[in-house]
Amino acid sequence: MTKISKPEYLSKVKLLTKEETERLLSRMGGKLDRRLEKNKLSREDALALQLELEDEQLQEWRKMMRILKKKEEVKKQEKAKPSSKPKAPSKTKTPAKAKTPAKAKAPAKAKPPLNAKAPLKTKAEPGK
């Protein structure tokens, strides 16, 4: 039998139900699973080692989450702080006057093209 660093995990394994032990065994992988198959470990020792491993992983995950939350809080505080440079005083805007609709304009007369020559004025014939 191998030595387990924390013997309280052996007592936890003895309290597990059949369903809980099956779930724990299904999460077991790698070397631990092969050592169990080759009968180098007893079932209780393997389960205790798996429990210990999962607890360590959970503690690492919680530590990382605390670090991430702290970083997030720092970012929020930085965004909430006003910038160190003073802003120029802003002018207060006066409300714009309501525009009345403009009168309809008559359409503009068509302008002759620039290249076109102006018609010559002819003298009116007398007596007609």
Residue frames as a rotation matrix with the C-alpha (Angstrom) as fourth column:
MET 1
0.581 0.814 0.000 0.00
0.814 -0.581 0.000 0.00
0.000 0.000 -1.000 0.00
THR 2
-0.277 -0.650 0.707 1.14
0.598 -0.693 -0.403 3.49
0.752 0.311 0.581 -0.73
LYS 3
-0.492 0.015 -0.870 1.33
0.798 -0.391 -0.458 6.22
-0.347 -0.920 0.181 1.76
ILE 4
0.257 0.658 0.708 -1.33
0.752 -0.597 0.281 8.93
0.608 0.460 -0.647 1.50
SER 5
-0.654 -0.633 0.414 -0.26
0.287 -0.714 -0.639 12.38
0.700 -0.299 0.649 2.64
LYS 6
-0.621 0.513 0.593 -3.54
-0.764 -0.565 -0.311 13.10
0.176 -0.646 0.743 4.41
PRO 7
-0.979 0.163 -0.124 -5.21
0.181 0.972 -0.152 10.13
0.096 -0.171 -0.981 6.12
GLU 8
-0.496 0.855 -0.150 -8.56
-0.219 -0.290 -0.932 11.96
-0.840 -0.430 0.331 6.56
TYR 9
-0.282 0.384 -0.879 -9.26
-0.959 -0.111 0.259 11.19
0.002 0.917 0.400 2.91
LEU 10
-0.862 -0.018 -0.506 -9.35
-0.067 0.995 0.079 7.45
0.502 0.102 -0.859 3.73
SER 11
-0.751 0.632 -0.192 -12.06
0.369 0.161 -0.915 8.12
-0.547 -0.758 -0.354 6.28
LYS 12
-0.291 0.645 -0.706 -13.97
-0.683 -0.657 -0.319 10.21
-0.670 0.389 0.632 3.70
VAL 13
-0.617 0.008 -0.787 -13.78
-0.678 0.503 0.537 7.34
0.400 0.864 -0.305 1.20
LYS 14
-0.940 0.244 -0.239 -15.36
0.322 0.865 -0.386 4.96
0.113 -0.439 -0.891 3.72
LEU 15
-0.490 0.785 -0.380 -18.32
0.120 -0.371 -0.921 7.35
-0.863 -0.497 0.087 4.07
LEU 16
-0.662 0.205 -0.721 -19.02
-0.721 -0.435 0.539 7.54
-0.203 0.877 0.436 0.32
THR 17
0.362 0.825 0.434 -22.07
-0.461 0.563 -0.686 5.82
-0.811 0.048 0.584 -1.16
LYS 18
0.002 -0.321 0.947 -21.77
0.583 0.770 0.260 3.33
-0.812 0.552 0.188 -3.98
GLU 19
0.730 0.362 0.580 -22.92
0.684 -0.385 -0.620 5.92
-0.001 0.849 -0.528 -6.52
GLU 20
0.895 -0.428 -0.126 -20.44
-0.394 -0.890 0.228 8.52
-0.210 -0.155 -0.965 -5.25
THR 21
0.076 -0.902 0.425 -17.56
-0.175 0.407 0.896 6.03
-0.982 -0.143 -0.127 -5.45
GLU 22
0.201 0.053 0.978 -18.51
0.849 0.489 -0.201 5.15
-0.489 0.871 0.054 -9.03
ARG 23
0.955 0.169 0.242 -18.53
0.267 -0.843 -0.466 8.83
0.126 0.510 -0.851 -9.96
LEU 24
0.615 -0.788 -0.024 -15.18
-0.556 -0.455 0.695 9.34
-0.559 -0.414 -0.718 -8.30
LEU 25
-0.037 -0.609 0.792 -13.75
0.277 0.756 0.593 6.34
-0.960 0.242 0.141 -10.14
SER 26
0.541 0.299 0.786 -15.09
0.820 0.022 -0.573 7.66
-0.188 0.954 -0.233 -13.44
ARG 27
0.979 -0.203 0.029 -13.24
-0.195 -0.964 -0.182 10.95
0.065 0.172 -0.983 -12.93
MET 28
0.401 -0.876 0.270 -10.02
-0.179 0.214 0.960 9.11
-0.899 -0.433 -0.071 -12.17
GLY 29
0.996 -0.079 -0.051 -7.57
-0.037 0.167 -0.985 9.04
0.086 0.983 0.163 -15.02
GLY 30
0.419 -0.908 -0.028 -3.98
-0.728 -0.317 -0.608 8.63
0.543 0.275 -0.794 -16.03
LYS 31
-0.518 -0.806 -0.286 -1.48
-0.434 0.536 -0.724 6.91
0.737 -0.251 -0.628 -13.79
LEU 32
-0.606 0.316 0.730 -3.84
-0.744 0.098 -0.661 6.50
-0.280 -0.944 0.176 -10.87
ASP 33
0.503 0.854 -0.134 -6.33
-0.828 0.432 -0.357 4.52
-0.247 0.290 0.925 -12.94
ARG 34
0.376 -0.433 -0.819 -3.61
-0.478 0.666 -0.572 2.25
0.794 0.607 0.043 -14.35
ARG 35
-0.714 -0.652 0.258 -2.12
-0.532 0.264 -0.805 1.63
0.456 -0.711 -0.535 -10.91
LEU 36
-0.172 0.753 0.635 -5.57
-0.840 0.225 -0.494 0.60
-0.515 -0.618 0.594 -9.70
GLU 37
0.701 0.459 -0.546 -6.01
-0.702 0.583 -0.410 -1.77
0.130 0.670 0.731 -12.66
LYS 38
0.090 -0.767 -0.636 -2.63
-0.315 0.583 -0.748 -3.38
0.945 0.268 -0.189 -12.07
ASN 39
0.793 0.365 -0.488 -3.50
0.318 0.436 0.842 -3.90
0.520 -0.823 0.230 -8.40
LYS 40
-0.376 -0.927 0.002 -0.65
0.556 -0.228 -0.799 -1.70
0.741 -0.299 0.601 -7.22
LEU 41
-0.853 0.216 0.475 -3.20
-0.466 -0.725 -0.508 0.30
0.235 -0.654 0.719 -5.23
SER 42
-0.674 0.736 -0.058 -6.20
0.668 0.575 -0.473 -0.76
-0.315 -0.358 -0.879 -3.27
ARG 43
-0.105 0.738 0.666 -9.53
0.787 -0.348 0.509 0.70
0.608 0.578 -0.545 -4.32
GLU 44
0.746 0.408 -0.527 -9.77
0.663 -0.536 0.523 2.75
-0.069 -0.739 -0.670 -1.11
ASP 45
-0.080 -0.866 -0.493 -6.27
0.552 -0.451 0.702 4.18
-0.830 -0.216 0.514 -1.54
ALA 46
-0.706 -0.150 0.692 -6.97
0.703 -0.266 0.659 5.12
0.086 0.952 0.293 -5.16
LEU 47
0.303 0.898 0.319 -10.22
0.749 -0.432 0.503 6.82
0.589 0.086 -0.803 -4.19
ALA 48
0.623 -0.139 -0.770 -8.48
0.612 -0.527 0.590 8.67
-0.488 -0.839 -0.243 -1.35
LEU 49
-0.504 -0.862 -0.055 -5.76
0.582 -0.385 0.716 9.88
-0.638 0.329 0.696 -3.71
GLN 50
-0.459 0.424 0.781 -8.40
0.748 -0.290 0.597 11.01
0.480 0.858 -0.184 -6.22
LEU 51
0.655 0.713 -0.250 -10.26
0.721 -0.491 0.488 12.94
0.225 -0.500 -0.836 -3.50
GLU 52
0.248 -0.663 -0.706 -7.03
0.553 -0.501 0.665 14.60
-0.795 -0.556 0.243 -2.43
LEU 53
-0.711 -0.522 0.471 -6.17
0.660 -0.264 0.703 15.51
-0.243 0.811 0.532 -6.01
GLU 54
-0.057 0.790 0.610 -9.63
0.773 -0.351 0.528 16.99
0.632 0.502 -0.591 -6.64
ASP 55
0.720 0.286 -0.632 -9.44
0.664 -0.550 0.507 19.04
-0.203 -0.784 -0.586 -3.44
GLU 56
-0.233 -0.890 -0.392 -6.06
0.541 -0.454 0.708 20.45
-0.808 -0.047 0.587 -4.48
GLN 57
-0.700 0.019 0.714 -7.43
0.686 -0.260 0.680 21.34
0.199 0.965 0.169 -7.92
LEU 58
0.396 0.914 0.091 -10.45
0.796 -0.391 0.462 23.00
0.458 -0.111 -0.882 -6.34
GLN 59
0.491 -0.283 -0.824 -8.22
0.591 -0.586 0.554 25.09
-0.640 -0.759 -0.121 -4.07
GLU 60
-0.646 -0.757 0.098 -6.11
0.544 -0.367 0.755 26.18
-0.535 0.541 0.649 -7.05
TRP 61
-0.357 0.612 0.706 -9.24
0.777 -0.225 0.588 27.11
0.518 0.758 -0.396 -9.01
ARG 62
0.664 0.635 -0.395 -10.58
0.743 -0.506 0.438 29.16
0.078 -0.585 -0.808 -6.08
LYS 63
0.032 -0.758 -0.652 -7.25
0.545 -0.534 0.647 30.95
-0.838 -0.376 0.396 -5.77
MET 64
-0.803 -0.325 0.499 -7.26
0.588 -0.296 0.753 31.83
-0.097 0.898 0.429 -9.47
MET 65
0.078 0.917 0.391 -10.85
0.815 -0.285 0.505 33.08
0.574 0.279 -0.769 -9.26
ARG 66
0.598 0.083 -0.797 -9.94
0.668 -0.601 0.438 35.36
-0.443 -0.795 -0.415 -6.34
ILE 67
-0.467 -0.849 -0.247 -7.02
0.472 -0.475 0.743 36.78
-0.748 0.230 0.623 -8.34
LEU 68
-0.666 0.261 0.699 -9.23
0.679 -0.177 0.713 37.36
0.309 0.949 -0.059 -11.37
LYS 69
0.448 0.888 -0.102 -11.92
0.835 -0.375 0.403 39.06
0.319 -0.266 -0.910 -9.28
LYS 70
0.274 -0.435 -0.858 -9.34
0.565 -0.649 0.510 41.37
-0.778 -0.624 0.068 -7.72
LYS 71
-0.783 -0.588 0.200 -8.04
0.477 -0.363 0.801 42.32
-0.398 0.723 0.565 -11.15
GLU 72
-0.282 0.779 0.560 -11.57
0.791 -0.142 0.595 42.99
0.543 0.611 -0.576 -12.33
GLU 73
0.611 0.501 -0.613 -12.28
0.780 -0.516 0.355 45.20
-0.139 -0.695 -0.706 -9.30
VAL 74
-0.220 -0.779 -0.587 -9.10
0.472 -0.611 0.635 47.18
-0.854 -0.137 0.502 -9.93
LYS 75
-0.815 -0.043 0.578 -10.15
0.571 -0.229 0.788 47.76
0.098 0.972 0.211 -13.55
LYS 76
0.205 0.967 0.149 -13.59
0.847 -0.251 0.469 48.94
0.491 0.030 -0.871 -12.44
GLN 77
0.491 -0.081 -0.867 -12.05
0.655 -0.622 0.429 51.34
-0.574 -0.779 -0.252 -9.93
GLU 78
-0.623 -0.775 -0.107 -9.70
0.465 -0.477 0.746 52.73
-0.629 0.415 0.658 -12.58
LYS 79
-0.567 0.496 0.657 -12.62
0.665 -0.194 0.721 53.36
0.485 0.846 -0.220 -14.91
ALA 80
0.474 0.826 -0.306 -14.64
0.839 -0.318 0.440 54.99
0.266 -0.466 -0.844 -12.14
LYS 81
0.019 -0.545 -0.838 -11.85
0.650 -0.630 0.425 57.41
-0.759 -0.553 0.343 -11.18
PRO 82
0.960 0.227 -0.167 -11.81
0.040 -0.699 -0.714 60.68
-0.279 0.679 -0.679 -13.09
SER 83
0.521 -0.812 0.264 -8.75
0.692 0.220 -0.688 61.18
0.500 0.541 0.676 -15.24
SER 84
0.063 -0.598 -0.799 -5.81
0.905 -0.304 0.298 62.97
-0.421 -0.742 0.522 -13.64
LYS 85
-0.875 -0.333 0.350 -5.88
0.466 -0.774 0.428 65.74
0.128 0.538 0.833 -16.29
PRO 86
-0.381 0.787 -0.486 -8.44
0.210 -0.438 -0.874 68.43
-0.901 -0.434 0.002 -15.53
LYS 87
-0.171 0.423 0.890 -10.95
0.983 0.135 0.125 68.88
-0.067 0.896 -0.439 -18.28
ALA 88
-0.958 -0.077 0.277 -11.56
0.141 -0.966 0.218 72.27
0.251 0.248 0.936 -19.85
PRO 89
-0.582 0.802 -0.131 -14.70
0.007 -0.157 -0.988 73.88
-0.813 -0.576 0.086 -18.47
SER 90
-0.657 0.416 0.629 -17.52
0.753 0.330 0.569 73.07
0.029 0.848 -0.530 -20.78
LYS 91
-0.918 0.396 0.016 -19.79
-0.392 -0.914 0.102 75.81
0.055 0.088 0.995 -22.00
THR 92
-0.462 0.835 0.298 -23.41
0.217 0.432 -0.875 75.44
-0.860 -0.340 -0.381 -21.17
LYS 93
-0.888 0.197 0.415 -25.47
0.427 0.024 0.904 75.01
0.168 0.980 -0.105 -24.23
THR 94
-0.609 0.760 -0.226 -28.46
-0.529 -0.602 -0.599 77.24
-0.591 -0.245 0.768 -24.75
PRO 95
-0.138 0.602 0.787 -31.49
0.441 0.748 -0.495 75.50
-0.887 0.279 -0.369 -26.07
ALA 96
-0.944 -0.215 0.250 -31.86
0.303 -0.267 0.915 75.92
-0.130 0.939 0.317 -29.81
LYS 97
-0.439 0.821 -0.364 -34.77
-0.613 -0.570 -0.547 77.99
-0.657 -0.017 0.754 -31.04
ALA 98
-0.060 0.511 0.857 -37.44
0.470 0.772 -0.428 76.06
-0.881 0.377 -0.286 -32.79
LYS 99
-0.927 -0.294 -0.232 -37.22
-0.078 -0.455 0.887 76.70
-0.366 0.840 0.399 -36.50
THR 100
0.157 0.982 -0.107 -40.38
-0.302 -0.056 -0.952 77.63
-0.940 0.182 0.288 -38.32
PRO 101
0.079 -0.136 0.988 -40.85
0.776 0.631 0.025 75.99
-0.626 0.764 0.155 -41.66
ALA 102
-0.714 -0.433 -0.551 -39.53
-0.007 -0.781 0.624 78.17
-0.700 0.450 0.554 -44.46
LYS 103
0.337 0.831 -0.443 -41.84
-0.504 -0.238 -0.830 79.45
-0.795 0.503 0.339 -47.20
ALA 104
0.354 -0.159 0.922 -41.87
0.647 0.753 -0.120 77.41
-0.675 0.639 0.370 -50.34
LYS 105
-0.287 -0.557 -0.780 -39.59
-0.272 -0.733 0.624 78.97
-0.919 0.391 0.059 -52.89
ALA 106
0.789 0.499 -0.358 -40.42
-0.441 0.055 -0.896 79.27
-0.427 0.865 0.263 -56.55
PRO 107
0.550 -0.625 0.554 -38.34
0.659 0.732 0.172 77.02
-0.513 0.271 0.815 -58.75
ALA 108
-0.095 -0.700 -0.708 -35.31
-0.112 -0.699 0.706 78.76
-0.989 0.146 -0.012 -60.21
LYS 109
0.798 0.328 -0.506 -35.32
-0.494 -0.124 -0.860 79.65
-0.345 0.937 0.063 -63.90
ALA 110
0.651 -0.569 0.503 -33.25
0.640 0.767 0.039 77.47
-0.408 0.297 0.864 -66.11
LYS 111
0.316 -0.647 -0.694 -29.97
-0.403 -0.754 0.519 79.11
-0.859 0.116 -0.499 -67.05
PRO 112
0.919 -0.035 -0.392 -28.69
-0.370 0.262 -0.891 78.79
0.133 0.964 0.228 -70.59
PRO 113
0.686 -0.727 0.012 -25.57
0.699 0.664 0.265 76.70
-0.201 -0.174 0.964 -71.04
LEU 114
0.320 -0.649 -0.691 -22.31
0.063 -0.713 0.698 78.63
-0.945 -0.267 -0.188 -70.97
ASN 115
-0.653 -0.650 0.389 -21.30
0.379 0.164 0.911 77.64
-0.656 0.742 0.139 -74.52
ALA 116
0.087 0.770 0.632 -24.56
0.986 0.024 -0.165 78.78
-0.142 0.637 -0.758 -76.12
LYS 117
-0.903 -0.351 0.247 -24.57
0.404 -0.890 0.212 82.12
0.145 0.291 0.946 -77.89
ALA 118
-0.411 0.767 -0.493 -27.19
0.202 -0.451 -0.870 84.70
-0.889 -0.457 0.031 -77.04
PRO 119
0.114 0.499 0.859 -29.77
0.966 0.148 -0.213 85.22
-0.233 0.854 -0.465 -79.82
LEU 120
-0.884 -0.453 0.116 -29.23
0.465 -0.828 0.312 88.28
-0.045 0.330 0.943 -81.92
LYS 121
-0.079 0.866 -0.493 -31.77
0.352 -0.439 -0.827 91.02
-0.933 -0.238 -0.270 -81.70
THR 122
-0.588 -0.028 0.808 -33.26
0.806 -0.100 0.583 91.88
0.064 0.995 0.082 -85.04
LYS 123
-0.908 0.300 -0.294 -34.80
-0.249 -0.948 -0.196 95.17
-0.337 -0.105 0.936 -85.88
ALA 124
-0.182 0.929 0.321 -38.51
0.526 0.368 -0.767 95.07
-0.831 0.029 -0.556 -86.18
GLU 125
-0.712 -0.027 0.702 -39.72
0.683 -0.258 0.683 95.92
0.163 0.966 0.202 -89.64
PRO 126
-0.839 0.420 -0.346 -41.65
-0.210 -0.836 -0.507 99.21
-0.502 -0.353 0.789 -89.79
GLY 127
-0.418 0.791 -0.446 -45.27
-0.901 -0.298 0.316 99.03
0.117 0.534 0.838 -90.58
LYS 128
-0.401 0.328 -0.856 -46.00
-0.065 0.921 0.383 95.58
0.914 0.209 -0.348 -89.68
